Amino acid sequence: MLDTILITLLIVAICIALLGVNIFFTKKKKFPNTHVSGSKALREKGIGCVQSQDREARKESKLAVPEREKGKTDKEIN
């Protein structure tokens, strides 16, 4: 059982080292930007990040009409 755990840890360590070769051995020392907003082709198509789109949709519009509170009648509001 201990052999299996050690072999597994060795495999994971090798995988992490291989994934980090670009970062460890280049001058940039930076992970590549794989976010949707970092892709020029997606920006040209108008595709954006869901979180950014949600943030924009939740912004309060200056032209929005304020809603009435639930349960109150017109007489109580005025």
PyMOL Python script that loads the backbone (N, CA, C, O; Angstrom):
from pymol import cmd

cmd.read_pdbstr("""\
ATOM      1  N   MET A   1       0.826  -1.186   0.000  1.00  0.00           N
ATOM      2  CA  MET A   1       0.000   0.000   0.000  1.00  0.00           C
ATOM      3  C   MET A   1       0.881   1.266   0.000  1.00  0.00           C
ATOM      4  O   MET A   1       0.575   2.228  -0.704  1.00  0.00           O
ATOM      5  N   LEU A   2       1.936   1.267   0.760  1.00  0.00           N
ATOM      6  CA  LEU A   2       2.834   2.408   0.807  1.00  0.00           C
ATOM      7  C   LEU A   2       3.504   2.619  -0.552  1.00  0.00           C
ATOM      8  O   LEU A   2       3.753   3.751  -0.966  1.00  0.00           O
ATOM      9  N   ASP A   3       3.789   1.511  -1.233  1.00  0.00           N
ATOM     10  CA  ASP A   3       4.376   1.608  -2.571  1.00  0.00           C
ATOM     11  C   ASP A   3       3.440   2.333  -3.530  1.00  0.00           C
ATOM     12  O   ASP A   3       3.888   3.158  -4.327  1.00  0.00           O
ATOM     13  N   THR A   4       2.160   2.038  -3.463  1.00  0.00           N
ATOM     14  CA  THR A   4       1.167   2.666  -4.343  1.00  0.00           C
ATOM     15  C   THR A   4       1.095   4.168  -4.092  1.00  0.00           C
ATOM     16  O   THR A   4       1.028   4.960  -5.033  1.00  0.00           O
ATOM     17  N   ILE A   5       1.110   4.552  -2.828  1.00  0.00           N
ATOM     18  CA  ILE A   5       1.043   5.973  -2.487  1.00  0.00           C
ATOM     19  C   ILE A   5       2.294   6.701  -2.981  1.00  0.00           C
ATOM     20  O   ILE A   5       2.194   7.801  -3.525  1.00  0.00           O
ATOM     21  N   LEU A   6       3.448   6.108  -2.798  1.00  0.00           N
ATOM     22  CA  LEU A   6       4.691   6.730  -3.247  1.00  0.00           C
ATOM     23  C   LEU A   6       4.744   6.849  -4.767  1.00  0.00           C
ATOM     24  O   LEU A   6       5.180   7.872  -5.296  1.00  0.00           O
ATOM     25  N   ILE A   7       4.308   5.822  -5.459  1.00  0.00           N
ATOM     26  CA  ILE A   7       4.280   5.868  -6.927  1.00  0.00           C
ATOM     27  C   ILE A   7       3.311   6.946  -7.401  1.00  0.00           C
ATOM     28  O   ILE A   7       3.597   7.679  -8.348  1.00  0.00           O
ATOM     29  N   THR A   8       2.169   7.035  -6.737  1.00  0.00           N
ATOM     30  CA  THR A   8       1.176   8.057  -7.096  1.00  0.00           C
ATOM     31  C   THR A   8       1.734   9.462  -6.875  1.00  0.00           C
ATOM     32  O   THR A   8       1.572  10.335  -7.728  1.00  0.00           O
ATOM     33  N   LEU A   9       2.383   9.681  -5.748  1.00  0.00           N
ATOM     34  CA  LEU A   9       2.976  10.996  -5.470  1.00  0.00           C
ATOM     35  C   LEU A   9       4.072  11.325  -6.473  1.00  0.00           C
ATOM     36  O   LEU A   9       4.203  12.478  -6.885  1.00  0.00           O
ATOM     37  N   LEU A  10       4.856  10.339  -6.868  1.00  0.00           N
ATOM     38  CA  LEU A  10       5.905  10.546  -7.860  1.00  0.00           C
ATOM     39  C   LEU A  10       5.307  10.932  -9.217  1.00  0.00           C
ATOM     40  O   LEU A  10       5.810  11.830  -9.891  1.00  0.00           O
ATOM     41  N   ILE A  11       4.242  10.253  -9.606  1.00  0.00           N
ATOM     42  CA  ILE A  11       3.576  10.562 -10.887  1.00  0.00           C
ATOM     43  C   ILE A  11       3.000  11.975 -10.853  1.00  0.00           C
ATOM     44  O   ILE A  11       3.131  12.719 -11.825  1.00  0.00           O
ATOM     45  N   VAL A  12       2.370  12.348  -9.753  1.00  0.00           N
ATOM     46  CA  VAL A  12       1.790  13.693  -9.626  1.00  0.00           C
ATOM     47  C   VAL A  12       2.893  14.746  -9.669  1.00  0.00           C
ATOM     48  O   VAL A  12       2.727  15.783 -10.312  1.00  0.00           O
ATOM     49  N   ALA A  13       4.002  14.500  -9.001  1.00  0.00           N
ATOM     50  CA  ALA A  13       5.116  15.456  -9.001  1.00  0.00           C
ATOM     51  C   ALA A  13       5.692  15.617 -10.400  1.00  0.00           C
ATOM     52  O   ALA A  13       6.012  16.733 -10.811  1.00  0.00           O
ATOM     53  N   ILE A  14       5.828  14.528 -11.130  1.00  0.00           N
ATOM     54  CA  ILE A  14       6.336  14.597 -12.508  1.00  0.00           C
ATOM     55  C   ILE A  14       5.372  15.382 -13.389  1.00  0.00           C
ATOM     56  O   ILE A  14       5.804  16.187 -14.214  1.00  0.00           O
ATOM     57  N   CYS A  15       4.077  15.156 -13.224  1.00  0.00           N
ATOM     58  CA  CYS A  15       3.073  15.887 -14.021  1.00  0.00           C
ATOM     59  C   CYS A  15       3.121  17.381 -13.741  1.00  0.00           C
ATOM     60  O   CYS A  15       3.053  18.188 -14.668  1.00  0.00           O
ATOM     61  N   ILE A  16       3.236  17.752 -12.481  1.00  0.00           N
ATOM     62  CA  ILE A  16       3.305  19.181 -12.120  1.00  0.00           C
ATOM     63  C   ILE A  16       4.564  19.804 -12.705  1.00  0.00           C
ATOM     64  O   ILE A  16       4.530  20.926 -13.211  1.00  0.00           O
ATOM     65  N   ALA A  17       5.672  19.078 -12.635  1.00  0.00           N
ATOM     66  CA  ALA A  17       6.927  19.592 -13.186  1.00  0.00           C
ATOM     67  C   ALA A  17       6.827  19.772 -14.699  1.00  0.00           C
ATOM     68  O   ALA A  17       7.311  20.767 -15.238  1.00  0.00           O
ATOM     69  N   LEU A  18       6.206  18.822 -15.383  1.00  0.00           N
ATOM     70  CA  LEU A  18       6.069  18.934 -16.841  1.00  0.00           C
ATOM     71  C   LEU A  18       5.116  20.051 -17.238  1.00  0.00           C
ATOM     72  O   LEU A  18       5.342  20.723 -18.244  1.00  0.00           O
ATOM     73  N   LEU A  19       4.057  20.260 -16.469  1.00  0.00           N
ATOM     74  CA  LEU A  19       3.134  21.357 -16.765  1.00  0.00           C
ATOM     75  C   LEU A  19       3.787  22.714 -16.524  1.00  0.00           C
ATOM     76  O   LEU A  19       3.417  23.702 -17.158  1.00  0.00           O
ATOM     77  N   GLY A  20       4.751  22.766 -15.615  1.00  0.00           N
ATOM     78  CA  GLY A  20       5.382  24.028 -15.290  1.00  0.00           C
ATOM     79  C   GLY A  20       6.664  24.310 -16.051  1.00  0.00           C
ATOM     80  O   GLY A  20       7.338  25.299 -15.767  1.00  0.00           O
ATOM     81  N   VAL A  21       7.020  23.462 -17.016  1.00  0.00           N
ATOM     82  CA  VAL A  21       8.266  23.656 -17.762  1.00  0.00           C
ATOM     83  C   VAL A  21       8.304  25.034 -18.407  1.00  0.00           C
ATOM     84  O   VAL A  21       9.328  25.714 -18.346  1.00  0.00           O
ATOM     85  N   ASN A  22       7.218  25.453 -19.016  1.00  0.00           N
ATOM     86  CA  ASN A  22       7.168  26.751 -19.689  1.00  0.00           C
ATOM     87  C   ASN A  22       7.392  27.899 -18.703  1.00  0.00           C
ATOM     88  O   ASN A  22       8.009  28.907 -19.049  1.00  0.00           O
ATOM     89  N   ILE A  23       6.900  27.747 -17.498  1.00  0.00           N
ATOM     90  CA  ILE A  23       7.025  28.808 -16.506  1.00  0.00           C
ATOM     91  C   ILE A  23       8.403  28.780 -15.852  1.00  0.00           C
ATOM     92  O   ILE A  23       8.998  29.828 -15.598  1.00  0.00           O
ATOM     93  N   PHE A  24       8.902  27.586 -15.583  1.00  0.00           N
ATOM     94  CA  PHE A  24      10.182  27.464 -14.893  1.00  0.00           C
ATOM     95  C   PHE A  24      11.362  27.879 -15.764  1.00  0.00           C
ATOM     96  O   PHE A  24      12.338  28.428 -15.252  1.00  0.00           O
ATOM     97  N   PHE A  25      11.293  27.630 -17.068  1.00  0.00           N
ATOM     98  CA  PHE A  25      12.455  27.803 -17.926  1.00  0.00           C
ATOM     99  C   PHE A  25      12.334  28.922 -18.954  1.00  0.00           C
ATOM    100  O   PHE A  25      13.129  28.967 -19.892  1.00  0.00           O
ATOM    101  N   THR A  26      11.373  29.820 -18.809  1.00  0.00           N
ATOM    102  CA  THR A  26      11.292  30.976 -19.699  1.00  0.00           C
ATOM    103  C   THR A  26      11.516  32.249 -18.889  1.00  0.00           C
ATOM    104  O   THR A  26      11.492  32.234 -17.659  1.00  0.00           O
ATOM    105  N   LYS A  27      11.730  33.336 -19.597  1.00  0.00           N
ATOM    106  CA  LYS A  27      11.977  34.605 -18.916  1.00  0.00           C
ATOM    107  C   LYS A  27      10.689  35.266 -18.453  1.00  0.00           C
ATOM    108  O   LYS A  27      10.713  36.115 -17.562  1.00  0.00           O
ATOM    109  N   LYS A  28       9.556  34.884 -19.053  1.00  0.00           N
ATOM    110  CA  LYS A  28       8.285  35.509 -18.679  1.00  0.00           C
ATOM    111  C   LYS A  28       7.894  35.196 -17.240  1.00  0.00           C
ATOM    112  O   LYS A  28       7.433  36.077 -16.515  1.00  0.00           O
ATOM    113  N   LYS A  29       8.075  33.962 -16.830  1.00  0.00           N
ATOM    114  CA  LYS A  29       7.711  33.506 -15.486  1.00  0.00           C
ATOM    115  C   LYS A  29       6.252  33.821 -15.166  1.00  0.00           C
ATOM    116  O   LYS A  29       5.928  34.255 -14.060  1.00  0.00           O
ATOM    117  N   LYS A  30       5.387  33.601 -16.135  1.00  0.00           N
ATOM    118  CA  LYS A  30       3.989  33.949 -15.978  1.00  0.00           C
ATOM    119  C   LYS A  30       3.130  32.884 -16.658  1.00  0.00           C
ATOM    120  O   LYS A  30       3.485  32.380 -17.724  1.00  0.00           O
ATOM    121  N   PHE A  31       1.991  32.540 -16.032  1.00  0.00           N
ATOM    122  CA  PHE A  31       1.073  31.598 -16.647  1.00  0.00           C
ATOM    123  C   PHE A  31       0.404  32.260 -17.849  1.00  0.00           C
ATOM    124  O   PHE A  31       0.160  33.466 -17.823  1.00  0.00           O
ATOM    125  N   PRO A  32       0.107  31.505 -18.889  1.00  0.00           N
ATOM    126  CA  PRO A  32      -0.588  32.097 -20.034  1.00  0.00           C
ATOM    127  C   PRO A  32      -2.027  32.458 -19.653  1.00  0.00           C
ATOM    128  O   PRO A  32      -2.650  31.772 -18.843  1.00  0.00           O
ATOM    129  N   ASN A  33      -2.539  33.517 -20.231  1.00  0.00           N
ATOM    130  CA  ASN A  33      -3.906  33.949 -19.958  1.00  0.00           C
ATOM    131  C   ASN A  33      -4.855  33.102 -20.793  1.00  0.00           C
ATOM    132  O   ASN A  33      -4.958  33.286 -22.006  1.00  0.00           O
ATOM    133  N   THR A  34      -5.546  32.178 -20.143  1.00  0.00           N
ATOM    134  CA  THR A  34      -6.481  31.300 -20.844  1.00  0.00           C
ATOM    135  C   THR A  34      -7.924  31.713 -20.593  1.00  0.00           C
ATOM    136  O   THR A  34      -8.849  30.983 -20.949  1.00  0.00           O
ATOM    137  N   HIS A  35      -8.123  32.869 -19.987  1.00  0.00           N
ATOM    138  CA  HIS A  35      -9.466  33.353 -19.703  1.00  0.00           C
ATOM    139  C   HIS A  35     -10.137  33.795 -20.998  1.00  0.00           C
ATOM    140  O   HIS A  35      -9.463  34.183 -21.952  1.00  0.00           O
ATOM    141  N   VAL A  36     -11.442  33.737 -21.029  1.00  0.00           N
ATOM    142  CA  VAL A  36     -12.199  34.097 -22.226  1.00  0.00           C
ATOM    143  C   VAL A  36     -11.885  35.516 -22.674  1.00  0.00           C
ATOM    144  O   VAL A  36     -11.735  35.773 -23.868  1.00  0.00           O
ATOM    145  N   SER A  37     -11.785  36.431 -21.727  1.00  0.00           N
ATOM    146  CA  SER A  37     -11.523  37.825 -22.086  1.00  0.00           C
ATOM    147  C   SER A  37     -10.096  38.024 -22.601  1.00  0.00           C
ATOM    148  O   SER A  37      -9.796  39.069 -23.179  1.00  0.00           O
ATOM    149  N   GLY A  38      -9.225  37.058 -22.405  1.00  0.00           N
ATOM    150  CA  GLY A  38      -7.855  37.159 -22.876  1.00  0.00           C
ATOM    151  C   GLY A  38      -7.677  36.711 -24.315  1.00  0.00           C
ATOM    152  O   GLY A  38      -6.585  36.840 -24.869  1.00  0.00           O
ATOM    153  N   SER A  39      -8.724  36.190 -24.928  1.00  0.00           N
ATOM    154  CA  SER A  39      -8.639  35.693 -26.295  1.00  0.00           C
ATOM    155  C   SER A  39      -9.116  36.766 -27.273  1.00  0.00           C
ATOM    156  O   SER A  39     -10.265  37.205 -27.215  1.00  0.00           O
ATOM    157  N   LYS A  40      -8.236  37.177 -28.155  1.00  0.00           N
ATOM    158  CA  LYS A  40      -8.565  38.220 -29.124  1.00  0.00           C
ATOM    159  C   LYS A  40      -9.671  37.758 -30.074  1.00  0.00           C
ATOM    160  O   LYS A  40     -10.563  38.536 -30.413  1.00  0.00           O
ATOM    161  N   ALA A  41      -9.614  36.503 -30.502  1.00  0.00           N
ATOM    162  CA  ALA A  41     -10.607  35.978 -31.438  1.00  0.00           C
ATOM    163  C   ALA A  41     -12.011  35.981 -30.819  1.00  0.00           C
ATOM    164  O   ALA A  41     -12.984  36.302 -31.500  1.00  0.00           O
ATOM    165  N   LEU A  42     -12.118  35.628 -29.541  1.00  0.00           N
ATOM    166  CA  LEU A  42     -13.431  35.623 -28.890  1.00  0.00           C
ATOM    167  C   LEU A  42     -13.942  37.046 -28.676  1.00  0.00           C
ATOM    168  O   LEU A  42     -15.138  37.304 -28.804  1.00  0.00           O
ATOM    169  N   ARG A  43     -13.040  37.963 -28.352  1.00  0.00           N
ATOM    170  CA  ARG A  43     -13.460  39.363 -28.200  1.00  0.00           C
ATOM    171  C   ARG A  43     -13.987  39.929 -29.503  1.00  0.00           C
ATOM    172  O   ARG A  43     -14.960  40.682 -29.503  1.00  0.00           O
ATOM    173  N   GLU A  44     -13.348  39.572 -30.630  1.00  0.00           N
ATOM    174  CA  GLU A  44     -13.813  40.056 -31.931  1.00  0.00           C
ATOM    175  C   GLU A  44     -15.202  39.525 -32.263  1.00  0.00           C
ATOM    176  O   GLU A  44     -15.979  40.196 -32.942  1.00  0.00           O
ATOM    177  N   LYS A  45     -15.516  38.322 -31.787  1.00  0.00           N
ATOM    178  CA  LYS A  45     -16.841  37.738 -32.024  1.00  0.00           C
ATOM    179  C   LYS A  45     -17.877  38.256 -31.032  1.00  0.00           C
ATOM    180  O   LYS A  45     -19.065  37.966 -31.172  1.00  0.00           O
ATOM    181  N   GLY A  46     -17.445  39.010 -30.046  1.00  0.00           N
ATOM    182  CA  GLY A  46     -18.369  39.562 -29.060  1.00  0.00           C
ATOM    183  C   GLY A  46     -18.680  38.600 -27.930  1.00  0.00           C
ATOM    184  O   GLY A  46     -19.643  38.803 -27.190  1.00  0.00           O
ATOM    185  N   ILE A  47     -17.881  37.560 -27.790  1.00  0.00           N
ATOM    186  CA  ILE A  47     -18.088  36.582 -26.729  1.00  0.00           C
ATOM    187  C   ILE A  47     -17.286  37.032 -25.522  1.00  0.00           C
ATOM    188  O   ILE A  47     -16.095  37.327 -25.624  1.00  0.00           O
ATOM    189  N   GLY A  48     -17.954  37.081 -24.375  1.00  0.00           N
ATOM    190  CA  GLY A  48     -17.282  37.530 -23.168  1.00  0.00           C
ATOM    191  C   GLY A  48     -17.449  36.555 -22.027  1.00  0.00           C
ATOM    192  O   GLY A  48     -18.081  35.508 -22.172  1.00  0.00           O
ATOM    193  N   CYS A  49     -16.894  36.897 -20.926  1.00  0.00           N
ATOM    194  CA  CYS A  49     -16.952  36.086 -19.721  1.00  0.00           C
ATOM    195  C   CYS A  49     -18.360  36.156 -19.128  1.00  0.00           C
ATOM    196  O   CYS A  49     -18.975  37.222 -19.103  1.00  0.00           O
ATOM    197  N   VAL A  50     -18.856  35.043 -18.664  1.00  0.00           N
ATOM    198  CA  VAL A  50     -20.197  35.004 -18.081  1.00  0.00           C
ATOM    199  C   VAL A  50     -20.268  35.880 -16.841  1.00  0.00           C
ATOM    200  O   VAL A  50     -21.265  36.567 -16.622  1.00  0.00           O
ATOM    201  N   GLN A  51     -19.218  35.862 -16.030  1.00  0.00           N
ATOM    202  CA  GLN A  51     -19.220  36.681 -14.821  1.00  0.00           C
ATOM    203  C   GLN A  51     -19.253  38.167 -15.162  1.00  0.00           C
ATOM    204  O   GLN A  51     -19.942  38.938 -14.494  1.00  0.00           O
ATOM    205  N   SER A  52     -18.525  38.574 -16.181  1.00  0.00           N
ATOM    206  CA  SER A  52     -18.526  39.981 -16.589  1.00  0.00           C
ATOM    207  C   SER A  52     -19.877  40.375 -17.158  1.00  0.00           C
ATOM    208  O   SER A  52     -20.382  41.462 -16.877  1.00  0.00           O
ATOM    209  N   GLN A  53     -20.464  39.491 -17.959  1.00  0.00           N
ATOM    210  CA  GLN A  53     -21.787  39.776 -18.520  1.00  0.00           C
ATOM    211  C   GLN A  53     -22.826  39.869 -17.416  1.00  0.00           C
ATOM    212  O   GLN A  53     -23.709  40.725 -17.473  1.00  0.00           O
ATOM    213  N   ASP A  54     -22.739  39.009 -16.416  1.00  0.00           N
ATOM    214  CA  ASP A  54     -23.682  39.041 -15.304  1.00  0.00           C
ATOM    215  C   ASP A  54     -23.523  40.334 -14.509  1.00  0.00           C
ATOM    216  O   ASP A  54     -24.515  40.943 -14.109  1.00  0.00           O
ATOM    217  N   ARG A  55     -22.281  40.753 -14.277  1.00  0.00           N
ATOM    218  CA  ARG A  55     -22.026  41.994 -13.550  1.00  0.00           C
ATOM    219  C   ARG A  55     -22.639  43.186 -14.284  1.00  0.00           C
ATOM    220  O   ARG A  55     -23.247  44.060 -13.666  1.00  0.00           O
ATOM    221  N   GLU A  56     -22.474  43.212 -15.607  1.00  0.00           N
ATOM    222  CA  GLU A  56     -23.037  44.301 -16.409  1.00  0.00           C
ATOM    223  C   GLU A  56     -24.564  44.280 -16.366  1.00  0.00           C
ATOM    224  O   GLU A  56     -25.200  45.331 -16.294  1.00  0.00           O
ATOM    225  N   ALA A  57     -25.148  43.086 -16.410  1.00  0.00           N
ATOM    226  CA  ALA A  57     -26.612  42.973 -16.407  1.00  0.00           C
ATOM    227  C   ALA A  57     -27.205  43.393 -15.060  1.00  0.00           C
ATOM    228  O   ALA A  57     -28.339  43.869 -15.004  1.00  0.00           O
ATOM    229  N   ARG A  58     -26.453  43.222 -13.990  1.00  0.00           N
ATOM    230  CA  ARG A  58     -26.963  43.560 -12.664  1.00  0.00           C
ATOM    231  C   ARG A  58     -26.808  45.042 -12.306  1.00  0.00           C
ATOM    232  O   ARG A  58     -27.367  45.501 -11.310  1.00  0.00           O
ATOM    233  N   LYS A  59     -26.055  45.781 -13.109  1.00  0.00           N
ATOM    234  CA  LYS A  59     -25.907  47.211 -12.826  1.00  0.00           C
ATOM    235  C   LYS A  59     -27.263  47.890 -12.921  1.00  0.00           C
ATOM    236  O   LYS A  59     -28.071  47.587 -13.798  1.00  0.00           O
ATOM    237  N   GLU A  60     -27.488  48.801 -12.012  1.00  0.00           N
ATOM    238  CA  GLU A  60     -28.754  49.510 -12.004  1.00  0.00           C
ATOM    239  C   GLU A  60     -28.754  50.555 -13.105  1.00  0.00           C
ATOM    240  O   GLU A  60     -27.826  51.356 -13.215  1.00  0.00           O
ATOM    241  N   SER A  61     -29.789  50.544 -13.908  1.00  0.00           N
ATOM    242  CA  SER A  61     -29.906  51.502 -14.997  1.00  0.00           C
ATOM    243  C   SER A  61     -30.385  52.846 -14.463  1.00  0.00           C
ATOM    244  O   SER A  61     -31.218  52.905 -13.559  1.00  0.00           O
ATOM    245  N   LYS A  62     -29.850  53.922 -15.031  1.00  0.00           N
ATOM    246  CA  LYS A  62     -30.293  55.263 -14.634  1.00  0.00           C
ATOM    247  C   LYS A  62     -31.708  55.535 -15.124  1.00  0.00           C
ATOM    248  O   LYS A  62     -32.403  56.396 -14.585  1.00  0.00           O
ATOM    249  N   LEU A  63     -32.129  54.804 -16.141  1.00  0.00           N
ATOM    250  CA  LEU A  63     -33.448  55.007 -16.724  1.00  0.00           C
ATOM    251  C   LEU A  63     -34.508  54.077 -16.136  1.00  0.00           C
ATOM    252  O   LEU A  63     -35.670  54.139 -16.540  1.00  0.00           O
ATOM    253  N   ALA A  64     -34.132  53.225 -15.198  1.00  0.00           N
ATOM    254  CA  ALA A  64     -35.074  52.250 -14.638  1.00  0.00           C
ATOM    255  C   ALA A  64     -36.116  52.945 -13.773  1.00  0.00           C
ATOM    256  O   ALA A  64     -35.830  53.939 -13.105  1.00  0.00           O
ATOM    257  N   VAL A  65     -37.315  52.409 -13.800  1.00  0.00           N
ATOM    258  CA  VAL A  65     -38.406  52.911 -12.973  1.00  0.00           C
ATOM    259  C   VAL A  65     -38.362  52.149 -11.649  1.00  0.00           C
ATOM    260  O   VAL A  65     -38.338  50.919 -11.651  1.00  0.00           O
ATOM    261  N   PRO A  66     -38.349  52.862 -10.517  1.00  0.00           N
ATOM    262  CA  PRO A  66     -38.298  52.154  -9.234  1.00  0.00           C
ATOM    263  C   PRO A  66     -39.566  51.334  -9.014  1.00  0.00           C
ATOM    264  O   PRO A  66     -40.670  51.776  -9.333  1.00  0.00           O
ATOM    265  N   GLU A  67     -39.392  50.139  -8.465  1.00  0.00           N
ATOM    266  CA  GLU A  67     -40.535  49.260  -8.224  1.00  0.00           C
ATOM    267  C   GLU A  67     -41.116  49.538  -6.850  1.00  0.00           C
ATOM    268  O   GLU A  67     -40.438  50.029  -5.948  1.00  0.00           O
ATOM    269  N   ARG A  68     -42.406  49.204  -6.720  1.00  0.00           N
ATOM    270  CA  ARG A  68     -43.068  49.369  -5.435  1.00  0.00           C
ATOM    271  C   ARG A  68     -42.714  48.212  -4.524  1.00  0.00           C
ATOM    272  O   ARG A  68     -42.381  47.120  -4.985  1.00  0.00           O
ATOM    273  N   GLU A  69     -42.789  48.462  -3.227  1.00  0.00           N
ATOM    274  CA  GLU A  69     -42.546  47.392  -2.269  1.00  0.00           C
ATOM    275  C   GLU A  69     -43.740  46.456  -2.269  1.00  0.00           C
ATOM    276  O   GLU A  69     -44.878  46.891  -2.444  1.00  0.00           O
ATOM    277  N   LYS A  70     -43.483  45.184  -2.074  1.00  0.00           N
ATOM    278  CA  LYS A  70     -44.557  44.192  -2.073  1.00  0.00           C
ATOM    279  C   LYS A  70     -45.473  44.406  -0.881  1.00  0.00           C
ATOM    280  O   LYS A  70     -45.021  44.721   0.220  1.00  0.00           O
ATOM    281  N   GLY A  71     -46.735  44.236  -1.111  1.00  0.00           N
ATOM    282  CA  GLY A  71     -47.710  44.286  -0.040  1.00  0.00           C
ATOM    283  C   GLY A  71     -48.233  45.678   0.292  1.00  0.00           C
ATOM    284  O   GLY A  71     -49.171  45.802   1.080  1.00  0.00           O
ATOM    285  N   LYS A  72     -47.664  46.708  -0.275  1.00  0.00           N
ATOM    286  CA  LYS A  72     -48.140  48.068   0.014  1.00  0.00           C
ATOM    287  C   LYS A  72     -49.078  48.520  -1.089  1.00  0.00           C
ATOM    288  O   LYS A  72     -48.841  48.248  -2.266  1.00  0.00           O
ATOM    289  N   THR A  73     -50.124  49.199  -0.715  1.00  0.00           N
ATOM    290  CA  THR A  73     -51.071  49.714  -1.684  1.00  0.00           C
ATOM    291  C   THR A  73     -50.658  51.109  -2.093  1.00  0.00           C
ATOM    292  O   THR A  73     -49.748  51.697  -1.509  1.00  0.00           O
ATOM    293  N   ASP A  74     -51.336  51.640  -3.107  1.00  0.00           N
ATOM    294  CA  ASP A  74     -51.015  52.982  -3.574  1.00  0.00           C
ATOM    295  C   ASP A  74     -51.241  54.032  -2.492  1.00  0.00           C
ATOM    296  O   ASP A  74     -50.506  55.017  -2.422  1.00  0.00           O
ATOM    297  N   LYS A  75     -52.255  53.830  -1.646  1.00  0.00           N
ATOM    298  CA  LYS A  75     -52.549  54.805  -0.601  1.00  0.00           C
ATOM    299  C   LYS A  75     -51.422  54.868   0.434  1.00  0.00           C
ATOM    300  O   LYS A  75     -51.079  55.947   0.918  1.00  0.00           O
ATOM    301  N   GLU A  76     -50.844  53.701   0.772  1.00  0.00           N
ATOM    302  CA  GLU A  76     -49.777  53.672   1.762  1.00  0.00           C
ATOM    303  C   GLU A  76     -48.484  54.295   1.214  1.00  0.00           C
ATOM    304  O   GLU A  76     -47.696  54.860   1.971  1.00  0.00           O
ATOM    305  N   ILE A  77     -48.273  54.190  -0.099  1.00  0.00           N
ATOM    306  CA  ILE A  77     -47.069  54.736  -0.705  1.00  0.00           C
ATOM    307  C   ILE A  77     -47.135  56.252  -0.738  1.00  0.00           C
ATOM    308  O   ILE A  77     -46.147  56.924  -0.443  1.00  0.00           O
ATOM    309  N   ASN A  78     -48.292  56.794  -1.095  1.00  0.00           N
ATOM    310  CA  ASN A  78     -48.451  58.246  -1.190  1.00  0.00           C
ATOM    311  C   ASN A  78     -48.740  58.762   0.168  1.00  0.00           C
ATOM    312  O   ASN A  78     -48.915  59.967   0.346  1.00  0.00           O
TER     313      ASN A  78
END
""", "prot")
cmd.dss("prot")
cmd.show_as("cartoon", "prot")
cmd.util.cbc("prot")
cmd.orient("prot")
